[in-house]
Amino acid sequence: MSDRIKHHHPLAEDPAPMHEKKLNAALSRIKKQGIKKVKGNEEKVDIIMKREELDKYKTEGAIPPQLRGQLKEHKPPEMPMREIANATNSPGHELAKVLKKFLNHIQGKQRLQ
């Protein structure tokens, strides 16, 4: 177990607000870049998802993923716990779920619906 602990270290501050701010800024930037001007008219260009939908993936008050351990009674004593991270409500969680559908489709693992 000590070999697993050496890879973890306490953080001085919560990284979730910084990640949330960066993600929200990136979503705003992507939304603005999706508008092309063609002879005085504005034309919206959507690649994977509609630009208007990007605002619903911005977060406010996100929390960092929660880490917990699950006992593994059938394993040797030097590795008695499995680390499990719950990323629900973390910055980008909802966006990651949507992007996963597109990436799985590209890899051929599932069809788009």
N, C-alpha and C positions, 0 to 999 in steps of 0.2 A: 504494500500500500504506500510505503514511503516513496517509491519511485514515481507514483502518480501525483503525489502531493508536490513534489519538486517542480512540476510543470505549472502549478497554479501559484498565483501571488495576489495579495490584497491590492485593491486599487485605491488611490488617494481620493478619487471622486467618482461619481456616477457618470459613465460615458453616454448614457441614453440621451440626455438633452443635446449634446454635441452632434450625435448621429442623427437625431431628429431634425435639428436645424439644417444640417447638410443635405439630408434627403428632401426636406421641404423646399430648399433653395434649388436643388437639382430638378425637382418636378416643375417648379415655376419656370426655370430656364428652358426645359424641354417644351413646355406648353407654349412659350413665346416663340421658340424657334420653328414651330410647326406652321407658321403663317408666312406664305410667300406672296410678294406683290407682283401681280401680272398686269401690266398696262393700266395702272391706277386702281385696279380691283385687288382685293385681298382674297387669296385662295388658301384654304386650310388643307394641309397634307397630313394624313394619319398613316402611321406605319403599322404598329401592332395594335394599338388601342386608340380610341378617340381622345383627342387632346382635352376636350371638355371634361372627360372623366378623371383626369389626373388629380384634380383638386380633392376628390374623395379619398385619395390615398395619402394625403397629408395628415400628419398626426399632431396631437397636442397633449402634452402630459404623459408621454410614453414612459414605460418603465423598462429596465434592463431585463434580459432573460433570467428567469429564476432557476437556480441549480439545486437539484436534490439528489439523493442517493437511494438506490434500491439494493437491498441485500441479495447476494448470490450465494445461497447456502450450498449449492452443488459445486462451487468452485473452491480451489485451494485457499487457505487462510491469507496468503499474501495479496489476494485481489478479492476481498469480500463484498465490494460494492460496485455497482454500475452507476456511472454518472449520467443523469438525465437533465437536459435543459429544456425548460418550457419558455418558448419565445412568444407566446400569445401576449398581445398588448405592447410588444417591443416595436421600436421604429422600423417601419417597412414590412411588418408581418403580413398585412393584407395585400400589399403590392407583390410580395414574394409569392403568395398563393396564386395570384393571377398569372404572373410571369412563368411559374412552374408549368402551367398548362401549355403555354406556347413553347417552352423549351422541351418539354416531353414530346410535343408534336414534332418538333424539328428532329429529335433523336429517333422518332418513329415508335415511341412507347405507347402513345395513345392518340386518338383522333380528336380534332378540335370539334367543339359542339357549338 
